[in-house]
Amino acid sequence: MEQHERNLKFMEIAMKHVPEARKLLEAKGIDVTMDELQPLLSLLLHVMNEAYELGLNEQE
């Protein structure tokens, strides 16, 4: 799977959990928009790619 395809899959996974994350934040009194969440989603994508690469390297 190429990186672009993997990024799309990772983003799909992240988006599936956005409603839960928003509820957790709202329970703490923090209201966020999708635009405000975007930097966090980008960071999560970076983390997921690093974890993928780590797993890939450990298989070798």
Backbone bond lengths (Angstrom), bond angles and torsions (degrees), N, CA, C in turn:
res aa  C-N    CA-C-N  psi(-1)  N-CA   C-N-CA  omega(-1)  CA-C   N-CA-C  phi
1 M - - - 1.456 - - 1.528 107.75 -
2 E 1.313 116.39 129.48 1.470 119.68 -179.91 1.523 110.44 -77.75
3 Q 1.341 115.41 162.33 1.464 120.40 -173.59 1.529 112.36 -60.25
4 H 1.322 118.18 -41.95 1.474 120.42 -179.46 1.531 110.48 -60.35
5 E 1.312 115.96 -44.86 1.464 121.19 179.29 1.537 110.53 -64.07
6 R 1.334 115.65 -40.69 1.463 120.92 178.53 1.525 110.42 -64.77
7 N 1.346 116.72 -42.17 1.468 120.81 178.08 1.518 111.24 -60.41
8 L 1.315 117.19 -40.97 1.469 120.55 178.37 1.526 110.38 -63.54
9 K 1.330 116.93 -41.61 1.464 120.62 178.97 1.528 110.41 -65.86
10 F 1.334 116.84 -43.31 1.460 120.63 178.08 1.527 110.84 -61.65
11 M 1.327 117.26 -41.41 1.460 120.74 -179.98 1.525 110.18 -66.38
12 E 1.319 116.81 -37.48 1.464 120.82 176.50 1.535 110.21 -61.10
13 I 1.325 116.39 -43.10 1.467 120.75 178.05 1.524 110.20 -63.57
14 A 1.329 116.71 -46.09 1.468 120.71 -179.53 1.524 110.98 -61.01
15 M 1.328 117.19 -44.30 1.464 121.04 -178.07 1.527 111.69 -63.67
16 K 1.329 116.76 -29.71 1.455 120.90 178.47 1.536 110.59 -63.17
17 H 1.338 116.82 -28.03 1.458 121.48 -176.16 1.534 113.70 -101.65
18 V 1.323 117.54 -1.23 1.467 121.25 179.90 1.532 112.37 -58.78
19 P 1.329 119.76 -44.41 1.476 118.07 179.72 1.537 112.53 -57.47
20 E 1.313 117.09 -40.89 1.464 120.62 178.45 1.532 110.76 -64.61
21 A 1.324 116.78 -42.60 1.467 120.86 179.20 1.529 110.41 -63.23
22 R 1.323 116.33 -42.00 1.465 119.77 179.23 1.521 111.17 -63.47
23 K 1.323 117.41 -39.49 1.469 120.76 178.00 1.531 110.47 -62.95
24 L 1.338 116.92 -42.56 1.461 120.28 178.25 1.527 111.23 -61.31
25 L 1.327 116.30 -43.71 1.461 120.38 179.11 1.525 111.16 -66.47
26 E 1.325 116.79 -43.75 1.465 120.47 -179.63 1.525 111.29 -63.81
27 A 1.341 117.01 -33.65 1.467 120.43 177.27 1.528 110.99 -63.94
28 K 1.325 116.55 -24.22 1.467 121.96 177.14 1.525 111.81 -92.85
29 G 1.335 116.05 4.15 1.460 120.29 179.23 1.511 113.62 84.25
30 I 1.332 117.56 19.53 1.462 122.05 -178.66 1.527 108.42 -111.01
31 D 1.315 116.36 109.80 1.458 121.11 176.58 1.523 108.65 -94.12
32 V 1.342 116.27 128.76 1.461 120.26 -179.63 1.524 110.11 -130.74
33 T 1.314 114.36 147.39 1.463 120.99 174.92 1.519 108.64 -97.83
34 M 1.309 116.49 168.28 1.468 120.25 176.63 1.524 110.50 -60.96
35 D 1.334 117.76 -36.43 1.467 120.31 177.82 1.521 110.94 -62.42
36 E 1.324 116.57 -37.70 1.463 120.63 179.24 1.529 111.64 -73.45
37 L 1.328 117.02 -28.08 1.459 120.90 178.47 1.524 112.98 -78.17
38 Q 1.325 117.07 -20.58 1.465 121.11 -173.89 1.537 113.18 -54.02
39 P 1.342 120.32 -45.91 1.466 118.64 178.80 1.536 112.32 -61.53
40 L 1.322 116.98 -35.35 1.461 120.16 177.33 1.523 111.45 -68.49
41 L 1.321 116.81 -38.28 1.458 120.51 176.90 1.526 110.79 -65.48
42 S 1.313 117.06 -38.36 1.463 120.71 176.91 1.524 111.02 -64.38
43 L 1.324 116.30 -41.46 1.459 120.56 177.22 1.531 109.99 -63.75
44 L 1.325 117.55 -43.67 1.452 121.45 178.27 1.525 110.79 -60.70
45 L 1.307 117.72 -40.84 1.460 122.06 177.85 1.523 110.27 -60.96
46 H 1.319 116.85 -41.99 1.465 121.72 178.03 1.538 110.17 -62.33
47 V 1.321 116.23 -45.30 1.468 121.04 179.27 1.528 110.54 -62.05
48 M 1.322 116.42 -43.81 1.463 120.32 -179.12 1.528 111.10 -63.97
49 N 1.327 117.43 -37.77 1.467 120.55 177.17 1.523 111.31 -66.41
50 E 1.328 117.31 -40.70 1.466 120.17 177.45 1.522 110.60 -63.91
51 A 1.324 117.38 -41.40 1.464 121.09 178.60 1.528 110.19 -64.40
52 Y 1.317 117.12 -39.38 1.461 121.48 178.09 1.529 109.87 -62.24
53 E 1.320 116.31 -47.19 1.478 120.68 179.87 1.521 111.05 -63.02
54 L 1.321 117.85 -39.46 1.456 121.72 177.69 1.527 110.56 -61.00
55 G 1.322 116.13 -47.02 1.464 120.68 177.54 1.504 112.35 -62.13
56 L 1.320 116.59 -39.14 1.454 122.11 179.48 1.525 109.99 -64.27
57 N 1.340 116.20 -43.86 1.469 120.59 -179.66 1.524 111.96 -68.63
58 E 1.318 117.79 -32.63 1.468 120.59 179.30 1.522 112.01 -71.93
59 Q 1.323 117.16 -21.77 1.470 120.56 178.21 1.525 111.56 -75.39
60 E 1.309 117.03 -21.77 1.474 121.04 -176.95 1.493 112.35 -75.51
